[in-house]
Amino acid sequence: MNASELVLASGAATRDDLERIRRERGTVPTEWAELCTALAEAGIASETQILDAVGRVCSLRTLHSIPDEMLDPTLVEDIPLEWAREHLILPVRMDGSAVGVLVADPTRTDAAHDISVVLGVEAEPILAPAQIVRKGIERCYLRRERRPADIAGPAESGRQPEERVGTDILSTPREAPVTQMANLILLNAVRAGASDIHIQPAEGRLRVRYRIDGVLYEQESPPREMEAALVSRLKIMAGLDIAERRLPQDGTARIRVGERELDIRVSCVPVAEGERVVLRILHRDAVLLPLDSLGMPPDIVGTFRNLLHEPQGAIWVTGPTGSGKTTTLYAAMQELDCAHKNVMTIEDPVEYRLPDIAQMSVRPKIGLTFAAGLRHILRQDPDVILVGETRDTETAEIAVRASLTGHLVLSTLHTTDAPGAIIRLMDMGVPPYMLSAAVMAVIAQRLVRRLCVECREPHQLPEELTGQIPGMQRLKTARTYRAVGCDGCLEGYRGRTGIFEFMTVTEELRELIRQGVDHSTLWQAARKAGMKTLLEDGLDKVADGTTDVQELLRCIGYKFAAL
């Protein structure tokens, strides 16, 4: 049966419905996907309703979602990705052992026979909406394991053809070996959830490491003879000069992994053994975290939310690189009433796209610095301004003045604790009287790895450790755990959460800031006003089993913890 006959036989549409489509469109589509679209746009039936009706008539099973356990990468090893995408067909594992074939077009159920021949098993055709099958294909092929040793062939050298923007790294079977190698390194990093890729020449080998949850993990090394070609390939992707090997270079590349787009920041520096390349992976369409899921204690979340509804003032988020400052600011931006407020950002670069918010990237080469961009933003009648980083005196002064003239300003700084942000801004040259009037709060934060709940085990802390660090004595009576490690985690950890130090600027603190007091005096006053330190928040997370003491101390340092 063709598409229209199948729809009529299933009862999903009538001849009058098809005649109506003919009048509106001039013809009745003969292709299944086009006919489903026409029926849906006419309000007659959705694709899911049509497939359910066809399934009942033809005695075929239908699926509206694909659980992870159904996806088996071994079933697609001999099926080209392009073919699966073109025909929207995917073999899946049913009930643990049986094989089914997801088909988006019920007029093509004979494709299940083709898959059966390829796999050597009898496969049952199963109907599923096109979008479900498409996403299932991306998820399944992303799981395929490939190793550098699997890529054979001579390494090319010299300049290769220009890469088109957004090439899909899932699909590289016909590419040259060095291109396959570069895409494999990127694909495995995305699969592992890595934030950075380090490629560095070492004695006798080419070292590759992924930063996962803040820690570098060694990966299988590509052949050393591919070094020059691999570095050249990555440079070409980032638009860099492959002939320049003496000077550092920075650039950006864009790739696709199925339907997801990612930006890659590429940094190349010359070292004694060759060139070292570090790639930062930026998920442009990453899911943004809500404020409640960052790991902030409920009382801090409540106070932070209240401050975000203030009409003016400044809030700084501090911490080292990679401590989650941008994630916290983006979570805060989602709390704003963007429908009735003009919210603008200036960042380096724009890492995540936020709906209903105007985002600007700095471009120092053409004079668009944070300070210059901030001046232009102030002419755009903003209500809320996010400054990606307060790097210099000029940016700091403009941000503070903006917060005093009717704008809510959020920004970041690199300091070890919350009171240190005030001292850093003073050192930049911002007058203390302006800071005392502008700053509403400072948040210092770090990211600690979460213990894997599947393999963590109870652990009594040694006496010398609890006696060495102030505040750790209370863990003597708590049920603490330690990392063990299993197949589902990395060295006993899975994912990360934040630990926070939230300093609200009270009237007493405002007076001390106006006087220009030193860090120690400000820190003591903040503690007296109720500020919980990073160590104390971290110990709370150790006590409830979220993390362990070793990870907490790795994150904040023994010297910092002993203060």
C-alpha positions as CSV (number, residue, x, y, z in Angstrom):
1,M,0.0,0.0,0.0
2,N,1.1,3.6,-0.6
3,A,1.0,6.2,2.1
4,S,-2.6,7.5,1.4
5,E,-4.0,4.0,1.1
6,L,-2.5,3.0,4.4
7,V,-3.9,6.1,6.1
8,L,-7.3,5.4,4.7
9,A,-7.2,1.7,5.7
10,S,-6.1,2.6,9.3
11,G,-9.0,5.0,9.7
12,A,-6.7,7.9,10.7
13,A,-8.2,10.0,7.9
14,T,-11.1,9.8,5.5
15,R,-11.4,10.4,1.8
16,D,-13.0,13.7,2.6
17,D,-9.9,14.6,4.6
18,L,-7.6,13.8,1.7
19,E,-9.8,15.7,-0.7
20,R,-9.6,18.7,1.6
21,I,-5.8,18.5,1.5
22,R,-5.9,18.2,-2.3
23,R,-7.9,21.4,-2.5
24,E,-5.6,23.3,-0.1
25,R,-2.3,22.0,-1.5
26,G,-3.2,21.1,-5.1
27,T,-2.2,17.5,-4.5
28,V,-2.1,14.7,-1.9
29,P,1.5,14.0,-0.9
30,T,2.7,10.5,-1.9
31,E,5.6,10.4,0.6
32,W,4.7,9.3,4.1
33,A,6.5,12.1,5.9
34,E,4.9,14.8,3.7
35,L,1.4,13.2,4.1
36,C,1.8,13.1,7.9
37,T,2.9,16.8,7.9
38,A,-0.1,17.7,5.8
39,L,-2.6,15.9,8.0
40,A,-1.1,17.4,11.1
41,E,-1.1,21.0,9.7
42,A,-4.8,20.5,8.7
43,G,-5.6,19.5,12.3
44,I,-6.8,16.0,11.2
45,A,-4.4,13.8,13.0
46,S,-0.9,13.9,14.5
47,E,1.9,11.6,13.4
48,T,1.6,9.7,16.6
49,Q,-2.1,9.2,16.2
50,I,-1.6,8.0,12.6
51,L,1.1,5.5,13.6
52,D,-1.0,4.2,16.4
53,A,-3.9,3.6,14.0
54,V,-1.7,2.0,11.4
55,G,-0.1,-0.2,14.1
56,R,-3.5,-1.5,15.2
57,V,-4.6,-2.3,11.6
58,C,-1.3,-3.9,10.6
59,S,-0.6,-5.7,13.9
60,L,2.6,-3.7,14.4
61,R,4.0,-2.5,17.7
62,T,4.4,1.2,18.2
63,L,6.8,3.1,20.4
64,H,6.6,6.7,21.6
65,S,10.0,6.8,23.4
66,I,13.2,4.8,23.3
67,P,14.6,3.8,26.7
68,D,18.4,3.7,27.0
69,E,18.4,-0.1,27.5
70,M,17.0,-0.6,24.0
71,L,20.0,1.1,22.3
72,D,22.7,-1.4,21.5
73,P,25.7,0.1,19.6
74,T,26.8,-3.4,18.5
75,L,23.7,-3.6,16.3
76,V,24.7,-0.7,14.2
77,E,28.4,-1.5,13.7
78,D,27.8,-2.6,10.1
79,I,25.1,-0.1,9.3
80,P,26.3,3.3,7.9
81,L,25.1,6.3,9.8
82,E,24.1,8.1,6.6
83,W,21.9,5.2,5.5
84,A,20.2,5.0,8.9
85,R,19.5,8.8,8.9
86,E,18.3,8.8,5.3
87,H,15.8,6.0,5.8
88,L,15.0,6.7,9.5
89,I,15.6,3.0,10.5
90,L,17.3,1.8,13.7
91,P,17.7,-1.7,15.1
92,V,17.1,-1.9,18.8
93,R,17.3,-4.5,21.5
94,M,13.9,-5.8,22.7
95,D,13.5,-7.5,26.1
96,G,17.2,-8.0,26.4
97,S,17.8,-10.4,23.5
98,A,15.3,-10.1,20.7
99,V,15.9,-7.5,18.0
100,G,13.4,-5.0,16.7
101,V,13.8,-2.4,13.9
102,L,12.3,1.0,14.5
103,V,10.7,2.4,11.3
104,A,9.3,5.9,10.9
105,D,7.6,5.0,7.5
106,P,5.2,2.1,7.7
107,T,5.3,1.8,3.9
108,R,9.0,0.7,4.3
109,T,8.6,-2.1,6.9
110,D,10.4,-4.4,4.4
111,A,13.6,-2.7,5.6
112,A,13.3,-4.8,8.6
113,H,14.1,-7.8,6.4
114,D,17.2,-6.0,5.1
115,I,18.4,-5.4,8.7
116,S,17.7,-9.0,9.5
117,V,20.0,-10.1,6.7
118,V,22.7,-7.8,7.9
119,L,22.5,-8.9,11.5
120,G,21.7,-12.5,10.8
121,V,18.7,-12.6,13.1
122,E,14.9,-12.2,12.6
123,A,14.0,-8.6,13.4
124,E,10.5,-7.4,14.2
125,P,9.4,-4.1,12.6
126,I,8.2,-1.5,15.1
127,L,6.6,1.9,14.2
128,A,7.9,5.1,15.9
129,P,7.5,8.8,15.1
130,A,10.3,10.2,12.9
131,Q,11.7,12.5,15.5
132,I,11.9,9.7,18.0
133,V,13.8,7.5,15.5
134,R,16.1,10.4,14.6
135,K,17.1,11.1,18.1
136,G,17.5,7.4,18.8
137,I,19.9,7.1,15.9
138,E,22.0,10.0,17.3
139,R,22.1,8.5,20.8
140,C,23.0,5.0,19.6
141,Y,25.7,6.0,17.2
142,L,27.2,8.3,19.8
143,R,27.7,5.3,22.1
144,R,29.8,3.4,19.5
145,E,33.2,2.6,20.8
146,R,36.1,3.4,18.6
147,R,39.8,3.6,19.6
148,P,42.8,5.3,18.0
149,A,44.2,1.9,17.2
150,D,41.2,1.2,15.0
151,I,42.2,4.0,12.6
152,A,44.8,2.7,10.2
153,G,46.5,4.5,7.3
154,P,49.2,6.9,6.6
155,A,49.1,10.3,8.3
156,E,48.7,13.2,5.8
157,S,50.7,16.3,6.1
158,G,50.2,19.8,4.8
159,R,47.1,21.8,4.4
160,Q,43.8,19.9,3.9
161,P,40.6,21.1,2.2
162,E,38.7,23.6,4.2
163,E,36.2,22.1,6.6
164,R,32.7,23.2,6.2
165,V,31.2,24.8,9.3
166,G,29.4,22.4,11.7
167,T,30.7,19.1,10.2
168,D,29.0,16.2,12.1
169,I,31.8,14.2,13.8
170,L,29.5,11.2,14.2
171,S,29.8,10.6,10.5
172,T,33.5,10.2,9.3
173,P,33.9,6.7,7.8
174,R,35.1,8.0,4.4
175,E,37.4,10.7,5.8
176,A,41.2,10.5,5.8
177,P,42.8,8.9,8.8
178,V,44.0,12.1,10.5
179,T,40.5,13.6,10.1
180,Q,39.0,10.4,11.6
181,M,41.5,10.7,14.5
182,A,40.6,14.3,15.2
183,N,36.9,13.6,15.1
184,L,37.3,10.5,17.3
185,I,39.2,12.4,20.0
186,L,36.4,15.0,20.0
187,L,33.6,12.5,19.9
188,N,35.0,10.4,22.7
189,A,35.4,13.6,24.8
190,V,31.8,14.6,24.2
191,R,30.7,11.0,25.0
192,A,32.7,11.1,28.3
193,G,31.3,14.6,29.3
194,A,34.7,16.2,29.2
195,S,35.1,20.0,29.4
196,D,38.7,20.1,28.0
197,I,41.0,18.0,25.8
198,H,44.7,18.2,26.3
199,I,46.9,17.0,23.4
200,Q,50.6,17.3,24.2
201,P,53.8,15.7,22.7
202,A,55.7,13.6,25.2
203,E,58.9,11.5,24.9
204,G,58.1,8.7,22.4
205,R,54.3,9.3,22.4
206,L,51.5,11.8,21.9
207,R,49.6,12.2,25.1
208,V,45.8,12.8,25.2
209,R,44.0,13.7,28.4
210,Y,40.3,14.6,29.1
211,R,39.3,16.9,31.9
212,I,36.2,15.3,33.4
213,D,34.5,16.7,36.5
214,G,37.6,18.9,37.0
215,V,40.2,16.2,36.9
216,L,42.4,15.1,34.0
217,Y,42.2,11.5,32.9
218,E,44.7,9.8,30.6
219,Q,43.3,8.4,27.3
220,E,44.7,6.0,24.7
221,S,47.5,7.7,22.7
222,P,47.3,8.2,19.0
223,P,50.4,7.1,16.9
224,R,53.2,9.6,17.5
225,E,53.8,9.9,13.7
226,M,50.3,11.5,13.4
227,E,51.3,14.4,15.6
228,A,52.1,17.1,13.0
229,A,49.0,16.1,10.8
230,L,46.7,16.0,13.8
231,V,47.8,19.4,15.1
232,S,47.4,20.8,11.5
233,R,43.9,19.3,11.3
234,L,42.8,21.0,14.6
235,K,44.3,24.3,13.4
236,I,42.4,24.1,10.2
237,M,39.2,23.5,12.0
238,A,39.9,26.6,14.2
239,G,41.0,28.8,11.3
240,L,44.6,29.0,12.5
241,D,47.8,29.3,10.5
242,I,49.2,25.8,10.1
243,A,52.6,27.2,8.9
244,E,53.1,29.1,12.2
245,R,54.7,26.8,14.8
246,R,56.8,29.3,16.7
247,L,54.0,31.5,18.3
248,P,50.9,30.7,20.4
249,Q,47.6,30.8,18.5
250,D,44.0,30.9,19.6
251,G,40.9,30.2,17.6
252,T,37.4,28.7,17.6
253,A,35.8,25.8,15.7
254,R,32.2,24.6,15.5
255,I,31.2,21.0,15.3
256,R,28.0,19.0,15.3
257,V,27.3,15.7,17.2
258,G,24.1,14.6,15.6
259,E,21.7,17.3,16.2
260,R,23.7,19.1,18.8
261,E,26.0,22.0,18.0
262,L,29.2,22.6,20.0
263,D,31.8,25.4,20.0
264,I,35.4,24.5,20.5
265,R,38.0,27.0,21.8
266,V,41.4,25.9,20.5
267,S,44.7,27.1,22.0
268,C,48.1,26.1,20.5
269,V,51.4,26.8,22.2
270,P,54.9,25.8,21.1
271,V,56.8,23.6,23.6
272,A,60.1,21.8,23.6
273,E,58.7,18.6,22.1
274,G,56.5,20.2,19.5
275,E,53.1,22.0,19.8
276,R,50.7,21.6,22.7
277,V,46.9,21.9,21.9
278,V,44.1,22.4,24.5
279,L,40.5,22.4,23.4
280,R,37.7,23.8,25.6
281,I,34.3,22.2,24.7
282,L,31.4,24.7,24.9
283,H,27.9,23.1,24.7
284,R,26.0,25.8,22.9
285,D,22.6,24.1,23.5
286,A,23.4,22.7,26.9
287,V,20.6,22.4,29.4
288,L,20.8,25.3,31.8
289,L,20.6,24.4,35.5
290,P,17.9,26.0,37.7
291,L,19.1,27.9,40.8
292,D,17.8,25.1,43.1
293,S,20.0,22.4,41.5
294,L,23.4,24.1,41.9
295,G,24.0,22.8,45.5
296,M,23.3,26.0,47.3
297,P,21.7,25.6,50.8
298,P,18.0,26.6,50.7
299,D,18.6,29.7,52.8
300,I,21.2,31.0,50.4
301,V,18.9,30.3,47.4
302,G,16.1,32.3,49.1
303,T,18.4,35.3,49.9
304,F,19.9,35.2,46.4
305,R,16.4,35.2,44.8
306,N,15.3,38.2,46.8
307,L,18.4,40.2,45.7
308,L,17.8,39.3,42.1
309,H,14.5,41.2,42.3
310,E,16.1,44.4,43.6
311,P,16.0,47.3,41.1
312,Q,19.6,48.2,41.4
313,G,22.9,47.0,43.0
314,A,25.8,44.7,42.2
315,I,26.4,41.0,42.9
316,W,29.8,39.4,42.3
317,V,30.4,35.7,41.9
318,T,34.0,34.7,42.6
319,G,36.2,31.6,42.3
320,P,39.0,30.2,40.2
321,T,38.6,29.2,36.5
322,G,36.3,26.2,36.2
323,S,34.5,26.7,39.5
324,G,31.1,27.1,37.9
325,K,30.7,30.9,38.1
326,T,29.1,31.2,34.6
327,T,26.6,28.4,35.5
328,T,25.6,30.3,38.6
329,L,25.1,33.5,36.7
330,Y,23.1,31.9,34.0
331,A,20.9,30.2,36.6
332,A,20.4,33.6,38.2
333,M,19.4,35.1,34.8
334,Q,16.6,32.5,34.5
335,E,15.1,33.9,37.6
336,L,14.6,37.3,36.0
337,D,11.4,38.6,34.5
338,C,12.8,38.9,31.0
339,A,9.3,39.6,29.5
340,H,9.1,42.9,31.3
341,K,12.9,43.8,31.8
342,N,15.6,44.5,29.3
343,V,18.4,42.0,30.2
344,M,21.8,42.3,28.4
345,T,25.1,40.5,28.8
346,I,28.7,41.0,27.6
347,E,30.8,37.8,27.7
348,D,34.0,36.3,26.5
349,P,32.7,34.3,24.7
350,V,28.9,33.7,24.9
351,E,29.0,30.1,26.1
352,Y,25.2,29.4,26.3
353,R,22.3,31.0,24.5
354,L,19.7,32.4,26.8
355,P,16.1,33.0,25.5
356,D,14.9,36.6,25.6
357,I,18.3,38.0,26.6
358,A,20.6,40.1,24.4
359,Q,24.1,38.6,24.5
360,M,27.3,40.3,23.2
361,S,30.7,38.8,22.8
362,V,33.9,40.8,23.4
363,R,36.2,41.3,20.5
364,P,39.4,42.9,21.7
365,K,41.0,42.9,18.2
366,I,38.5,45.4,17.0
367,G,38.3,47.4,20.3
368,L,35.2,45.7,21.7
369,T,36.5,45.1,25.3
370,F,34.4,44.6,28.4
371,A,34.6,48.3,29.2
372,A,33.7,49.5,25.7
373,G,30.9,47.0,25.4
374,L,29.5,48.0,28.8
375,R,29.4,51.6,27.8
376,H,27.3,50.8,24.7
377,I,25.0,48.5,26.7
378,L,24.2,51.4,29.1
379,R,22.8,53.3,26.1
380,Q,20.4,50.4,25.4
381,D,18.2,51.2,28.4
382,P,19.0,48.0,30.3
383,D,17.4,46.9,33.5
384,V,19.8,44.0,34.3
385,I,23.4,43.7,33.0
386,L,25.7,40.7,33.2
387,V,29.4,41.4,32.8
388,G,31.2,38.1,32.1
389,E,34.3,39.1,34.0
390,T,35.6,42.2,35.8
391,R,39.1,42.3,34.5
392,D,40.3,45.8,34.8
393,T,39.8,49.1,36.6
394,E,37.7,50.7,33.8
395,T,35.3,47.8,33.7
396,A,35.0,47.7,37.5
397,E,34.3,51.4,37.8
398,I,31.7,51.4,35.0
399,A,29.9,48.3,36.5
400,V,29.8,49.9,40.0
401,R,28.5,53.2,38.6
402,A,25.9,51.4,36.6
403,S,24.7,49.6,39.7
404,L,24.4,53.0,41.5
405,T,22.3,54.5,38.7
406,G,19.4,52.2,38.6
407,H,20.7,48.9,37.1
408,L,21.1,45.4,38.6
409,V,24.7,44.3,37.7
410,L,26.0,40.7,38.0
411,S,29.7,39.9,37.3
412,T,32.6,37.6,38.2
413,L,36.0,37.9,39.8
414,H,38.9,35.6,40.5
415,T,39.3,35.6,44.3
416,T,39.7,32.9,46.8
417,D,36.8,33.9,49.1
418,A,33.9,36.3,49.2
419,P,35.4,39.2,51.3
420,G,38.4,39.0,48.9
421,A,36.2,40.4,46.1
422,I,35.8,43.7,47.9
423,I,39.5,44.0,48.5
424,R,40.3,43.1,44.9
425,L,37.9,45.8,43.6
426,M,39.5,48.3,46.0
427,D,42.9,47.3,44.7
428,M,41.6,48.0,41.1
429,G,41.0,51.5,42.1
430,V,37.2,51.6,42.8
431,P,36.6,54.1,45.6
432,P,35.5,52.4,48.8
433,Y,32.5,54.8,49.3
434,M,31.2,53.6,45.9
435,L,31.6,49.9,46.7
436,S,29.9,50.3,50.1
437,A,26.8,51.8,48.3
438,A,26.8,49.4,45.3
439,V,27.6,45.9,46.4
440,M,24.7,43.8,47.7
441,A,26.4,40.4,48.0
442,V,29.4,38.4,47.0
443,I,29.3,34.6,46.3
444,A,32.4,32.5,46.4
445,Q,32.2,29.0,45.0
446,R,34.0,25.8,44.1
447,L,32.9,22.6,42.4
448,V,33.4,19.3,44.2
449,R,32.9,15.8,42.7
450,R,29.9,13.8,44.0
451,L,30.4,10.4,45.4
452,C,29.0,7.6,43.3
453,V,26.0,6.4,45.4
454,E,26.3,2.9,43.8
455,C,29.8,2.1,45.2
456,R,30.6,4.6,48.0
457,E,31.3,2.9,51.3
458,P,31.1,4.1,55.0
459,H,34.5,5.4,56.2
460,Q,35.6,6.6,59.7
461,L,37.8,9.6,59.4
462,P,41.3,9.3,60.9
463,E,41.7,11.1,64.3
464,E,44.7,13.2,63.1
465,L,42.7,14.6,60.2
466,T,39.7,15.7,62.3
467,G,42.0,17.3,64.8
468,Q,44.1,19.1,62.2
469,I,41.4,21.2,60.6
470,P,39.0,23.5,62.5
471,G,35.4,22.6,62.3
472,M,36.0,19.0,61.2
473,Q,35.5,17.6,64.7
474,R,31.8,17.5,64.1
475,L,32.3,14.8,61.5
476,K,33.4,12.4,64.2
477,T,29.7,11.6,64.8
478,A,28.5,11.9,61.2
479,R,28.2,8.9,58.8
480,T,30.9,9.8,56.3
481,Y,31.8,7.9,53.1
482,R,34.8,7.4,50.8
483,A,35.2,6.8,47.1
484,V,35.6,3.2,45.9
485,G,35.0,3.0,42.1
486,C,32.8,0.9,39.8
487,D,31.9,0.5,36.2
488,G,29.4,3.4,36.3
489,C,31.7,6.1,37.7
490,L,35.2,7.5,37.5
491,E,37.4,6.6,40.6
492,G,34.3,6.6,42.8
493,Y,32.9,9.9,41.7
494,R,30.1,10.8,39.3
495,G,29.1,14.4,38.5
496,R,29.8,17.6,40.5
497,T,28.0,20.0,42.8
498,G,28.8,23.4,44.2
499,I,30.0,24.6,47.6
500,F,29.2,28.2,48.4
501,E,30.2,31.1,50.6
502,F,27.5,33.8,50.5
503,M,28.4,37.2,52.0
504,T,25.4,39.6,52.2
505,V,26.6,43.2,52.7
506,T,24.9,44.3,55.9
507,E,25.0,47.9,57.2
508,E,27.9,47.1,59.5
509,L,29.8,45.7,56.5
510,R,29.0,48.7,54.4
511,E,30.5,51.0,57.0
512,L,33.7,48.8,57.1
513,I,34.0,48.8,53.3
514,R,33.5,52.6,53.3
515,Q,36.4,52.8,55.7
516,G,38.6,50.7,53.4
517,V,39.4,48.0,56.0
518,D,41.8,45.1,55.3
519,H,40.7,41.5,54.3
520,S,41.1,40.0,57.8
521,T,38.8,42.7,59.4
522,L,36.2,42.3,56.7
523,W,36.3,38.5,56.9
524,Q,35.8,38.5,60.7
525,A,32.9,40.9,60.4
526,A,31.3,38.8,57.6
527,R,31.6,35.7,59.8
528,K,30.0,37.6,62.7
529,A,27.2,38.6,60.4
530,G,26.4,34.9,59.7
531,M,28.5,34.1,56.6
532,K,29.1,30.3,56.2
533,T,32.5,29.6,54.8
534,L,33.3,27.3,51.8
535,L,34.8,24.8,54.3
536,E,31.7,24.8,56.4
537,D,29.4,24.3,53.4
538,G,31.7,21.6,52.1
539,L,31.6,19.8,55.5
540,D,27.8,19.8,55.4
541,K,28.0,18.0,52.1
542,V,30.6,15.5,53.5
543,A,28.2,14.9,56.5
544,D,25.2,14.1,54.2
545,G,27.3,11.8,52.0
546,T,27.4,14.0,48.9
547,T,31.2,14.1,48.8
548,D,34.2,13.1,50.9
549,V,36.8,14.9,52.9
550,Q,39.6,14.1,50.4
551,E,37.7,15.6,47.5
552,L,36.8,18.7,49.6
553,L,40.4,19.3,50.6
554,R,41.5,18.7,47.0
555,C,39.1,21.4,45.9
556,I,39.7,24.1,48.5
557,G,43.3,23.1,49.6
558,Y,44.7,22.3,53.0
559,K,46.1,25.7,53.6
560,F,42.7,27.4,52.8
561,A,40.8,24.9,55.0
562,A,43.1,25.5,58.0
563,L,42.4,29.3,58.1
